[in-house]
């Protein structure tokens, strides 16, 4: 009986030690991660998505919907509680939740009716997201590029790629529906 108790106790110590090591490694990975912001995506990032869509509305109308961060959740159901901390201009940050992650992003570039880009960290990841607006004959082509990097992105590259592709498709289609109303 005493032998069984010692063995269980040793297993318990082993599990606790293992969890402490894993927690320490994750903490260190997060603490020492250093990501560089830029106006465009990182072409060498492990996860990159490029998508586009044509919206039957002028760029000014599409931009009005798109740049109203506080109301993204009214038309983009994957986003929860978006909140911008000032005007939609470079240097302004905003918080939002997407797919269970709370994200704080900072606008890097804003050219009204033409381009917007932001970057920000989430647990184990760093994303750079750039949107381009081109109007022609009363329609607007939206081109989106996003890169993701980080220790968790490297570890789960295929899952992040699939999730990002699906999310950007959904976002573009949702923007199209809202802007064409």
C-alpha positions as CSV (number, residue, x, y, z in Angstrom):
1,X,0.0,0.0,0.0
2,X,2.8,2.4,0.9
3,X,4.6,1.6,-2.3
4,X,1.5,2.4,-4.4
5,X,1.1,5.7,-2.6
6,X,4.8,6.6,-3.3
7,X,4.4,5.7,-6.9
8,X,1.3,7.8,-7.3
9,X,2.9,10.7,-5.4
10,X,6.0,10.5,-7.7
11,X,3.7,10.5,-10.8
12,X,1.9,13.5,-9.4
13,X,5.2,15.3,-8.9
14,X,6.3,14.4,-12.4
15,X,3.0,15.8,-13.9
16,X,3.3,19.0,-11.9
17,X,7.0,19.4,-12.8
18,X,6.1,18.8,-16.5
19,X,3.3,21.4,-16.4
20,X,5.7,24.0,-14.7
21,X,8.3,23.5,-17.4
22,X,5.7,23.8,-20.2
23,X,4.2,26.9,-18.5
24,X,7.7,28.4,-18.2
25,X,8.6,27.8,-21.8
26,X,5.3,29.4,-23.0
27,X,5.9,32.4,-20.7
28,X,9.5,32.8,-22.0
29,X,8.3,32.5,-25.7
30,X,5.7,35.1,-25.1
31,X,8.0,37.4,-23.1
32,X,10.9,37.4,-25.6
33,X,8.9,37.4,-28.8
34,X,9.7,40.6,-30.8
35,X,7.7,41.4,-33.8
36,X,8.3,44.2,-36.3
37,X,5.4,46.3,-37.4
38,X,5.3,47.4,-41.0
39,X,3.0,49.0,-43.6
40,X,2.8,45.7,-45.6
41,X,2.7,42.1,-44.7
42,X,5.8,40.1,-44.0
43,X,6.5,38.0,-47.1
44,X,8.5,35.4,-45.2
45,X,5.8,34.8,-42.5
46,X,4.7,31.1,-42.2
47,X,1.1,32.0,-42.8
48,X,0.0,34.4,-45.5
49,X,-3.4,35.0,-47.1
50,X,-4.3,37.1,-50.1
51,X,-8.0,37.5,-51.1
52,X,-10.1,39.9,-53.1
53,X,-13.8,40.6,-53.8
54,X,-15.7,43.0,-56.0
55,X,-18.4,45.0,-54.2
56,X,-21.1,46.7,-56.2
57,X,-20.8,50.0,-54.3
58,X,-18.5,53.0,-54.5
59,X,-15.3,53.0,-52.4
60,X,-16.6,55.8,-50.2
61,X,-19.6,53.7,-49.1
62,X,-17.5,50.6,-48.6
63,X,-15.0,52.6,-46.6
64,X,-17.7,54.1,-44.4
65,X,-18.8,50.6,-43.4
66,X,-15.3,49.2,-43.1
67,X,-13.7,52.1,-41.0
68,X,-16.6,52.1,-38.4
69,X,-14.7,49.7,-36.2
70,X,-17.1,50.0,-33.2
71,X,-19.9,48.6,-35.4
72,X,-18.0,45.7,-37.1
73,X,-20.0,43.2,-35.0
74,X,-23.3,44.4,-36.6
75,X,-22.3,42.9,-39.9
76,X,-19.3,40.6,-39.2
77,X,-20.6,38.0,-36.8
78,X,-17.1,36.5,-36.1
79,X,-16.1,39.7,-34.4
80,X,-17.2,40.4,-30.9
81,X,-17.0,43.7,-28.9
82,X,-14.9,45.8,-31.3
83,X,-13.8,49.1,-29.7
84,X,-11.6,51.8,-31.3
85,X,-9.6,54.1,-29.0
86,X,-9.9,57.3,-31.1
87,X,-10.1,58.3,-34.7
88,X,-9.5,55.8,-37.6
89,X,-5.9,57.0,-38.3
90,X,-2.3,55.7,-37.9
91,X,-1.3,55.1,-34.3
92,X,-4.8,54.5,-33.1
93,X,-5.4,51.1,-31.4
94,X,-8.5,49.0,-31.3
95,X,-9.5,45.9,-29.4
96,X,-11.7,43.1,-30.8
97,X,-12.4,39.4,-30.3
98,X,-12.3,36.9,-33.1
99,X,-12.5,33.1,-32.9
100,X,-12.1,33.3,-29.1
101,X,-8.9,35.5,-29.1
102,X,-8.8,39.0,-27.7
103,X,-6.7,41.1,-30.1
104,X,-5.3,44.6,-29.7
105,X,-4.4,46.0,-33.1
106,X,-2.8,49.4,-34.0
107,X,-3.5,51.1,-37.3
108,X,-0.2,51.5,-39.2
109,X,-1.6,53.1,-42.4
110,X,-4.7,54.8,-43.4
111,X,-5.4,56.4,-46.8
112,X,-9.1,57.3,-46.9
113,X,-11.1,55.2,-49.4
114,X,-7.8,53.6,-50.6
115,X,-6.0,51.6,-48.0
116,X,-5.9,50.6,-44.3
117,X,-3.5,48.4,-42.4
118,X,-3.0,47.3,-38.9
119,X,-0.9,45.0,-36.9
120,X,-1.1,43.4,-33.5
121,X,-0.3,40.5,-31.2
122,X,-2.5,37.7,-29.9
123,X,-1.4,34.8,-27.8
124,X,1.6,33.1,-29.7
125,X,0.9,35.1,-32.8
126,X,1.4,38.5,-34.5
127,X,-0.6,39.6,-37.5
128,X,-0.3,42.3,-40.1
129,X,-3.5,43.0,-42.0
130,X,-3.7,45.3,-45.0
131,X,-6.8,46.2,-47.0
132,X,-6.7,47.9,-50.4
133,X,-9.8,49.7,-52.0
134,X,-9.9,50.3,-55.8
135,X,-12.9,51.9,-57.3
136,X,-13.8,51.4,-61.0
137,X,-17.2,52.3,-62.6
138,X,-19.0,52.6,-59.3
139,X,-17.7,49.2,-58.0
140,X,-15.0,48.6,-55.5
141,X,-12.4,45.9,-55.6
142,X,-11.2,45.0,-52.1
143,X,-7.8,43.2,-51.9
144,X,-6.8,41.9,-48.5
145,X,-3.4,40.6,-47.4
146,X,-2.5,39.2,-44.0
147,X,0.6,37.6,-42.6
148,X,0.8,35.8,-39.3
149,X,3.9,34.7,-37.4
150,X,4.9,33.6,-33.9
151,X,5.8,30.5,-32.0
152,X,2.2,29.2,-31.9
153,X,1.7,30.0,-35.6
154,X,4.9,28.0,-36.4
155,X,3.7,25.1,-34.3
156,X,0.2,25.0,-35.8
157,X,0.9,26.5,-39.3
158,X,-1.7,24.4,-41.2
159,X,-4.5,25.1,-38.7
160,X,-3.7,28.9,-38.7
161,X,-3.6,29.0,-42.5
162,X,-6.9,27.2,-42.9
163,X,-8.6,29.3,-40.2
164,X,-7.2,32.6,-41.7
165,X,-8.4,31.7,-45.2
166,X,-11.9,30.9,-44.0
167,X,-12.0,34.0,-41.8
168,X,-10.9,36.4,-44.5
169,X,-13.4,34.9,-47.0
170,X,-16.2,35.4,-44.4
171,X,-15.1,38.9,-43.6
172,X,-15.0,39.9,-47.3
173,X,-18.4,38.4,-48.0
174,X,-19.9,40.0,-44.9
175,X,-18.5,43.4,-46.0
176,X,-19.9,42.9,-49.5
177,X,-23.4,42.2,-48.1
178,X,-23.4,45.2,-45.8
179,X,-21.9,47.7,-48.3
180,X,-24.3,46.6,-51.1
181,X,-27.4,47.3,-49.0
